[in-house]
Structure formats: structure tokens, C-alpha cells
Amino acid sequence: MGAEDTAHTNLFPGMFQAIPQVKRYTTVKNVDAAGRIVNYTLRGISRNPIEYEGAMVTIRDVAGESGFSVTTVSMVLNDGTAANRISTRTRAHVWKVARRLGYRPNLFARSLRSRRSHTLGVVVFDLTDPYCTQILRGIQNHSRSSGLFPLVTDLQDDRSQFQPCLDMLLGRRVEGIITIANPLYLDSKLLSEFSERQVPAVMIGRQLSGVQVSSVVADNAEGTRQALKHLFDLGHSKIAFIRGPKILVDSIQRWRGLESFAKEAGLKLDDKLIVDIKGRNSTFAEGYQLTEELLKRRPGFTALVAFDDLTACAAVRALTSAGLRVPRDCSVVGFDDIPSAAFYNPPLTTVQQQLEMQGSLGAEIIEELIRATVEKRAIQPKHRKVIPRLIVRESTSPVPQS
């Protein structure tokens, strides 16, 4: 085994011990008495695993059956730039033979030769959270076309699992990592390892200062500006607000957008109509209790802006329990556009973060960073900000006439 082969084996330690000797199979036509082809059988001869190209059928088998050289068939089946030098008719014939024989490329063998894993690590803080699942869909949709295979690991909302999951992904030689951020868990110390190891990385949902990690975030301030402008255009001026937990960066940004529009529009914000979520995350129970508190403090407000959809749904329930009709007596706006928002009673007007787009942008950035690494170019962090969309449904209406 030469130096290059030794380098291959070091890329995936233990791989050669794990893979038994395999066989190269040669096709044999079986014909009936009339000379018609009935089926194909495969006859095997021993072969070294590093040369092995398919689960059963190899490039040599396709070459023998198609009548073209191994080099030509290899260029066609690898579908690289070299394939463009081969005629369309030849490519079509080779692929037809490959499909008929059941040829499948051996991705492990390709990884050994190219010294690339073609895998992408994705760290998700809670796979059951709709926020994560929508972003993950965007990542997978883009990765499918780019040839990168996502390896997803779920922290299950356990901060202590972040480092072990990160070590596991890096140990599997992923070429880049996308982290779907939980603002309560992720900080610069946890993510500094990306920069130290020069691993291409993208964080979706948060941008950290002092860390050379690319990011994709929603423009929270612009989202709440749209929500408040919508209510203002409907004639509302007595508006209540349930702000998010102070520990969350999103809470600060969303409130900044509300204050910015109120100042521009000359809309007075009543301190008695502003309450804060006390917990680390929003809950239905606390959203309900805070809405009751607002009703006791200063009844008569005609609209309410909630930190997120869960809080907005709780507010609708509390208002209804108090004998108020939504939206006739009080309009309600949420934020996030979770899947259930469209099916609530009434369907919720909310701000959509375009989570699938965020996931797709994250995958696009990581693909660019990986390409730069392969081409030995300097990696420059990229930052994208997605403008949210106001989704108007049935929980808002013009201010009620006195």
C-alpha cells in the first residue's frame, strides 16, 4: 500500500478492518430456447475494497456490458465536468446500461479517493419544535441538490449535549456544520471551536459578536414594525403588548421595532398596557395570566401584540373567557407563524419568519464556505438577514366603533 493509499485509510480510521473482502461481478445473459434474454445473473471474482465502485455492479461491469472503456464509463457515471466531452448518445447508452444492471455508486470509495466526506452536520436544539423542523426542511431541500448529505443530531433541549454532539460530528469528518440556535444555550465560548478548527459553520437564528461564524437571522425589528403598522392602519391606538423574556435577544429586537414605528407614527405607548414574560420561555399558561393582568390594569384596549404565536393564542383564550370577542372587541397579532396558527379560532394574524428560506440560505452559505475550503481559499463569514412577512388572517379587524 503506497503513501496515497495510507492517506486514504487515515481519513476513515478502521474502515478497511470493518469492510470485508467484496466481489466484482460480471453480468451473464440468460436466454430461453428462442434466444430471447430472460434475465441477467452476476458472476463474481475477488476484488480489493478500495477499487470497489458499486454495491454489487461495478463500473467495469457497466463498461463491459456497454462496450465502452472503463475511463469513458467512469466519466459518465461520475457526472463531472469531464462528462461534457462525451457525446449525448454515449452518455445516454451508458446510463441505460447502468440502470439496467442496478449500478449504484459507492460513496465511501469516492470519499476515500477525494478525501471528502460530502456530509454536513446539523445541530438542532429540539427536533420536535416546529421552528426547527421548518428550518431543517429548507436545509434538506437545498442540500439535496448540492450533493451534501445532512447528518442531523438533536440536543433534545439539553445544553450539556452540545459539545458531545459537536465532537461526534467532527469525528465523522463532516465538511461543515449548521447550528439551529437556541438563544438560551449558545454563546461565543461554545462556538469558538469552529473558528479554532477552521470548520465552515453557519448559525441560523442568531448572530454572535466576536465569533467568526456565518449567520442567517430574521429581521425581528422589521417584523414587529409590520405588525404594529397593520394595527395602526386599522385605526387602533389603545394597544397592549406582551413582551418576551428579557434574557432573549429576540425580545429586545422585537420591542425595538415596535418602539421605532410608534415614534414615527406618533403613537403613544401606555406603560400600564405593557407586561413582560417572566420565564425563560413563553408558555400558554403565562400568556393567559398576563392577558388577565392587562385586563385588570386598564380594560378597554382594542388590540394586543404578543411576543409569539403561543402567547397570542393564550391571549385569545383569556380575552374570550373574559367575554370579549376576537377580533370584534380586540384584535390580536402573534409572531412566528407556527403551523397551528392558521387553524386557531380565529385563524391568527402573525408575522412569518420564513423559516424554510432561512434554512435554505444557511445551506447555501455552508456550500459556498465548503467550496472555498476545498479550493484552499480564505473563508470569510457571511451574514444574511431575512425580512419577515405579515400574514393577515381573521384575528385582526378595524377598531370597533363606539
Secondary structure, DSSP 8 states (H G I E B T S, - for coil): --HHHHHHHHHSTTHHHHS--EEEEEEEEEE-TTS-EEEEEEEEEEE-GGG--BSSS-HHHHHHHHTS-HHHHHHHHHTSGGGGGS-HHHHHHHHHHHHHHT--B-HHHHHHHHT---EEEEEES-TTSHHHHHHHHHHHHHHHHHT-EEEEEE-TT-GGGHHHHHHHHHHTT-S-EEEE--TTT--HHHHHHHHHHT--EEEES---TTS--EEEEE-HHHHHHHHHHHHHHTT--SEEEEE--TT-HHHHHHHHHHHHHHHHHT----GGGEEE--SSS--HHHHHHHHHHHHHHSTT--EEEESSHHHHHHHHHHHHHTT--TTTT-EEE-SB--GGGGGSSS--BEEE--HHHHHHHHHHHHHHHHHHHHTT------EEEE--EEE--SS--S----
